[in-house]
Amino acid sequence: MKTALLLDESVDGALVQEVITQGCAPDLSDTELELLGRDPFLVAYALAAPEARVVVTSEVSKPKRQRQNRHLPDVCQSVGVQCCDPFALNRVLGFRTDWKTKKS
C-alpha cells in the first residue's frame, strides 16, 4: 500500500511547465512562480500517468482565483488530471474506523 502513495521517479520538467502554462498562466513573474510552491510538481507527477494517478487535496475549487492563486482542483481540471479530497480517497480505498461500533 505504501508504494502506491510514494513516487520514486523524477518529475518531467516539460510537464511542470505545461501545468504552469495551462493551469495558471503562461506569463507568470518570478515572484508569482515562487508563490506556486510545489503544486505544479504534484500535478505534473499526476499528468505523467493521468489514467492511474489522482491528486488528493483538501483545497476546494475557487474558479475565480487567477494566476498563482489558483487552487489545485482548478489547475487539475485545466490540464486534465483527476482530483479528489481526502474523504473521497478514504472511501475509494475502503478505510474505516470503529468509532461507531454496533452496541450489543
C-alpha positions as CSV (number, residue, x, y, z in Angstrom):
1,M,0.0,0.0,0.0
2,K,2.8,2.4,0.9
3,T,4.4,2.1,-2.6
4,A,1.1,3.2,-4.1
5,L,1.4,6.5,-2.3
6,L,5.1,7.3,-2.8
7,L,6.6,8.4,-6.0
8,D,10.0,7.0,-6.8
9,E,10.7,8.9,-10.0
10,S,11.9,12.2,-11.3
11,V,9.4,14.8,-12.4
12,D,9.3,15.7,-16.1
13,G,10.2,19.4,-16.4
14,A,8.2,19.8,-19.6
15,L,5.1,18.6,-17.7
16,V,5.8,21.1,-14.9
17,Q,6.0,23.8,-17.5
18,E,2.7,22.6,-19.1
19,V,1.0,22.7,-15.7
20,I,2.2,26.3,-15.0
21,T,1.3,27.5,-18.5
22,Q,-2.1,25.8,-18.9
23,G,-3.1,25.6,-15.3
24,C,-2.0,29.0,-14.0
25,A,-0.8,31.5,-16.7
26,P,1.9,31.5,-19.4
27,D,3.5,34.7,-18.3
28,L,4.0,34.4,-14.5
29,S,6.7,36.6,-13.0
30,D,9.5,35.1,-10.9
31,T,7.6,36.3,-7.7
32,E,4.4,34.6,-8.9
33,L,6.3,31.4,-9.7
34,E,7.8,31.3,-6.3
35,L,4.3,31.6,-4.7
36,L,3.2,28.5,-6.6
37,G,5.3,26.4,-4.4
38,R,5.4,22.6,-5.1
39,D,1.8,22.4,-6.5
40,P,2.9,22.3,-10.2
41,F,5.2,19.4,-9.5
42,L,2.5,17.4,-7.8
43,V,0.1,18.0,-10.7
44,A,3.0,17.1,-13.2
45,Y,3.5,13.8,-11.5
46,A,-0.2,13.0,-11.9
47,L,-0.1,14.3,-15.5
48,A,2.6,11.8,-16.3
49,A,0.1,9.0,-15.8
50,P,-3.4,10.6,-15.7
51,E,-5.2,7.2,-16.1
52,A,-3.5,5.9,-13.0
53,R,-2.9,8.9,-10.7
54,V,-5.1,11.3,-8.8
55,V,-4.2,14.5,-6.9
56,V,-5.6,14.4,-3.3
57,T,-6.1,17.8,-1.7
58,S,-8.2,19.4,0.9
59,E,-8.4,22.6,-1.2
60,V,-11.8,23.3,-2.8
61,S,-12.4,24.7,-6.2
62,K,-12.4,28.5,-6.4
63,P,-12.7,29.2,-10.2
64,K,-12.5,33.0,-9.8
65,R,-8.9,32.8,-8.5
66,Q,-6.4,33.5,-11.2
67,R,-2.7,33.1,-11.9
68,Q,-0.6,31.9,-8.9
69,N,-3.7,32.0,-6.7
70,R,-5.5,29.1,-8.4
71,H,-6.4,26.2,-6.2
72,L,-5.3,22.6,-7.1
73,P,-8.8,21.3,-8.2
74,D,-9.0,24.1,-10.8
75,V,-5.4,23.6,-12.0
76,C,-6.0,19.9,-12.3
77,Q,-9.2,20.4,-14.3
78,S,-7.3,22.8,-16.7
79,V,-4.7,20.1,-17.5
80,G,-6.9,17.0,-17.4
81,V,-5.8,15.5,-14.1
82,Q,-8.3,13.8,-11.7
83,C,-8.5,15.4,-8.3
84,C,-10.3,14.4,-5.1
85,D,-10.5,15.3,-1.4
86,P,-9.1,13.0,1.4
87,F,-12.6,11.8,2.3
88,A,-13.1,10.5,-1.3
89,L,-9.7,8.8,-1.1
90,N,-10.7,7.1,2.1
91,R,-14.0,5.9,0.6
92,V,-12.3,4.5,-2.6
93,L,-9.6,2.7,-0.5
94,G,-12.1,1.4,1.9
95,F,-10.6,2.9,5.0
96,R,-12.9,2.6,8.0
97,T,-12.8,3.3,11.7
98,D,-14.5,1.5,14.5
99,W,-15.8,4.7,16.1
100,K,-19.4,3.8,15.5
101,T,-19.5,0.2,16.6
102,K,-22.8,-1.6,17.0
103,K,-24.0,-2.0,20.6
104,S,-24.9,-5.5,21.5
